[in-house]
Amino acid sequence: MKALYKAGPQAGFKLVDRPEPVAGHADVKIRVMTTGICGTDLHIQSWDSWAQGIIEVPLIAGHEFYGEVVEVGKDVRDVKVGDRVSGEGHVVCGICRNCRAGRRQMCIHTVSVGVQRDGAFAEYVVIPETNVWVHHDPSVTPELGAIFDPFGNAVHTALSFPLVGEDVLITGAGPIGLMATAVARHAGARKIAVTDISRPRLDLARKLGADLAIDVSTTRVREAQQELGMREGFDVGMEMSGHPAALPEMIDNMNHGGRIAMLGLPSQDITIDWGKVVTHMLTLKGIYGRELYETWYAMSAMLSSNPVLHAGISAVVTDTLPAGDWEKGFDIARSGTGGKVVLDWTQL
């Protein structure tokens, strides 16, 4: 099979022939149709310090995907050949304290598809049946199915705190921030402000339900509050960017008792006014991945019940390219000016 392969500890990938993966007794083999390019994949491609500290090579990367089941192991019970599926990328142990308590997203022995085990930048991928999400809704296209993983990040973050009637600040209008904007609108937020420095991304945020899209290279969040007619600070914050200035400015603009969900991974240390966090009684919650599998149920339910949300999340995919043009796709993703980039593995 063709696969994007990192043979050793250096920058780059190569599209090469690799042996097809073999399904174990509890595994499912999937013919990959589409894959999304994630920020994690950009780190792996460039082989930066983060990648060097966590990646095990040789490796086939890729963890956001949609495909068709072509083979199941002898102990697989529910997934069938021919099912159209996406995959949960976190393979958990099932026996640690968190797993046994039903908090599998907090498993201390998590192994990530496309990071510590071969992933989906290939014509075939194998994952455990427990990680397979079957799409029963025929309106889920291959492009939409490819971004269920990051959509799950957005849903997990957005639904961490009640949103009905609340004023929401989202810092970072990348693909996940954009999807969180649409979810916040669906969930009943009153006012939604989204920050970024990319005009195309801010334009997308407006289309997905933002009341105000703020270019933080020219405008401060405090000014945006005044423009929205807000008397007090934001009730809920979602930090999606990882930019060192984003969280401090968010904290400065939260109402007393405000709640912040943090998904963006900082690339450097952030100086925080902890006195303000304490005296304003703020809550900061770290978000990683998806709740297994409550988030997946919420995603599918929301998309099937709300055509506007379905159209909005689908619109986050701004570029679909043949997998053979993967280098162009990675360049577009790295530019940080558009939405989600998807590679089509039916075209090589």
N, C-alpha and C positions, 0 to 999 in steps of 0.2 A: 504494500500500500504506500501511497505518498503521504509524507508527514513533514511538518516543520520541526526540525531536529536540532538540538544543541548537544553536540558531541562531547564538549569539554568546557572547562572554566574560562570562557572567553566571550566577547560580545558577538551578537548576531545569531541568526538561524540559517539553516540550509534546508531547502525542499528536496528531500531525498526519498529513496525507497527504503522502507522498514518492514520487518515481519508484522503480519497482522496479530493483534493481541488475542490471547486465548481466554475464553470465559471459564471461570471455575464453577463449582457446583452451585454456588449461590449468586452467581454473577449474570449480567446481561450484556450482550455484545450489540453495539449500536452502530449503524451506518450513519456517519455524520453528514448532515446536509448543510448546516450553517453554524458559524461560530462568531461570537463577538470578541472584539479586541478590547482587553481591559488594561487599566493602568498597571496592574501586576505584570502583564505580558510585556509592557514597555520596559519595566525594570529588568525583567529577565533578558530581553533582547539586548539592552545596553550593558548588562552585567555590572550594575553599580554595586555599591557597598551593601545595600539591603539584599539584593539578589545573592551576592556572594555569601551572606550570612545565613540564608535560609534554603537556597535551592540545592538539590542533589542532582548532579549530572552524571551520565548522560540523561537527557530528558526530552520528551515531547510535551510542550507547554499547551495551554488552552484549557479553560474551565467553563466558559459560557457557550452552550451549544444546544442544538435541536437536531433530532435525527429519527431514524426508524429502526426499531428492534429487529435484528436479523437472526439472533440466536439466544437461547436462555439455558442456564445450567439446570441440572436435574432436580435441584431443590428449590427452584424458583416457582412460586405459587400463583402470583397475581398478574405479573407482566407477561404479555403475549407477543409472539412474533408478529410483526406488522404494526404494533403500537407506535404512535408518534409521541416522542418524549423529549423532555429536557432533563438535566441532571443537577442534583445538589452536590456541590463540589467538596463538601467536608465529609470525609469518611471517618466515622467515630468508632470508639472501641466497644461501646455498649455495656461496659462493666465498671467504669469508674463511678465515683459518687454522683457526679452530675448526670451522667447517662442514666444511672439507675433511678435517679429522682425525676427523670423526665426533662432534664435540662440539657439535651444532647448538644445544643449549640455551644455549650460551655465545656465540652469534653476536653480533658487535659491531654489526651493522646491523639488529637485530631491529625489526620493526614490529608493533605489537600490535593485534589486532582489537578494535574498540570503544574504542580509545585514540588511535591515530594513523591508523586507517582505520575506515570504517563497520562497525558491529557488528550484534548479533543482537537488540536490542530493537526488533524489526520483524517484519513477516510474512515477509520473505525476507532472506537474507544470502548473499553470495558469498565463497568462500574458495578458495585453490588446492587442487587435488586432494591435494597432499602434506600438507595440514593436516586432511584429512578422516579421521575414525576411524569405520569401519563396524562397527555392532553386529551380530554374528552370533548372539548369545545372545538368544533371544526373551524371557528373563526380565528384560531391561533395560527398565524402564518409561520413559515420557517424563519422569517426575519424576527417576528415577535417572540417566537419560542426561543430564539438564540439569546435574547436579553432577559429571560426570566431570572437568571442569577442576579444581575445588577438591579433589576426591578425589585427583587426581593430585598436587597439592601435598602432601597428607597422606602419600601413599605415597612420594613422593620424599624427604620429610623423615624418615619413620619407617624407611625402608630404607637410609638413609645409612650406618648402622653396624649390625653384627650384634646381634641382640636376644635370641637364644636363651639363656635362663637369666639374663638381665640385669635389674637393677632400674632402672626408667625413671621419670623425672620429666617431666611435660608441663605447661608453664605456659600457661594460656589454654584455656578450654573452649568457644571459638567453634566453628563448624561444622568447620573444618579440624582443630582440636585434638581434637574429638570423633571424627572419622574416623581420626585418627592413633592414638587410643586403641584403636579396634577393630582397626586394622592391627597394632599392637604386640602385642595379645593373640593375634591370628592367627599372628604370627611367632614366638611362643614366649617372650615376656618373662616373668620370674618375678613381680615386683611392679610395679604401675603406680600412680603417684600423679598426680593431675590437680588443678591449681589454677584457681580463678576466684573471683568474688564473686557470681555469679548462681546462686541456688539451683536454678532450673529447669535450667540448663546443667550444674550439678554432678550433679543427679539423672540427666540423660541420660548423663553420663560413667560413672556407676555401672552403668547398664544396658548400656553398650557395652564393659564389661570392666575399668573402673578398680577396683583394690582399695581405694583410698582417694581420696575427693574432698574437697579441702581448700579451705575458705573462708578466703582469705588476709586478709580483713578482720578475722578473729578468731583465726586459728591460723597459726603459723609452720611452715615446711617442716621445720625441725629437730624439732619436736614430732611431725610426721607420721612421720618416720623411726623414732622411738621406738615409735609406735603400730604400725608395720609390723614391728617386731622387727628392724630393720636394724642390724647392727653397724658398718657402714662407710657411706660415702656412695653416691649413685646412680651407676650405671655409664654411663647414657646420658641425656642431657637433650634435650628438644625445646622450644625457646622459640617459642611461637606467638602471644603476646599483643602484643609491641612495647611493653609497659608498662616505664617506666624502672626500676622496682624489681625486675622479674622476673629479668633476667639476673644481676645481682649476687647475689641470693638463691640462684639456681640454682648459680652458681659456688661459693658458700659451702657448698653441700650435695653437691658432687660428690666421688666417690672419687678418689684419686690415679690419674692416667691416664684420667680420665673423658672422654667425648666428647659434645660439644654441637652439635646442628644448629639453626640459627637461621632461622626463616621470618618471624617477626613483624617488621614495619617500625617502628622507633622513631619517635615523633613529636618527640622532643627528645634532647639529648645524654645519654649514660649514663656514669656514673662506674664504672669497673671496676678491681678490685684486680689489676693486671697482674702483680704479684709473685706472687700466688697462682696465676694462670694458668701462670706459668713454673715455679714450684717444685713445683706439683702436677701438672705435665706434662699440662695439659688441652689438648684439641683443640677449636677452634671452627670450624665450617663454615657458611658462608652458603648458603642454599637459595633459589632463585628459579624458580618455575614447575615444569616437569616435565622429566625426561630424554626427549629425542625420539629414539626412541619406546619405549625400554625400559620406562619407567614405564607407558605405555598398555598394553603387553602384560601387565605384572604386574597392573595393575588388573583387566583382563578375566579373567585366569587365576584370580586369587584369588576374584573374585565368582562365577565359574561353578563353582568347586570347593568353596566353603564356604557353605552355606545360612545359617549363623549370621551370618557376615560380611555376606552379601548383605542379610539382614534388618536388621542393625545400621546399615549405611550408608544403606539406604533410609529408616530411621527418623530420620535426621538432617534430612530434609525435614519440617519441622513445620507449614509453612503453604504452601498452594497457592491462588492467587487468579487470577481472570480478569485478563488483561493490562489491560483497561479500568480495573481497580482498582489500577493501578500505584502511585498515591500512598499508598494504605493499605499496600501491600506494602513500599514504601520506609520507611514509618514503623515497621513491625514490625521490619524488618531493622536499622534505626538504634537501636531500643530495646535491642538487645544482650541480650535475655533468653531467646531461644529458639534453635532450630536454623536450618536453611536455609529461605529464602523463595523460592518458585518462582512465576513468572508463566506462565499458560496463554494462549498466543497463538491457540489455536483458539476462545477466548471473548473477544470484544471488545465 
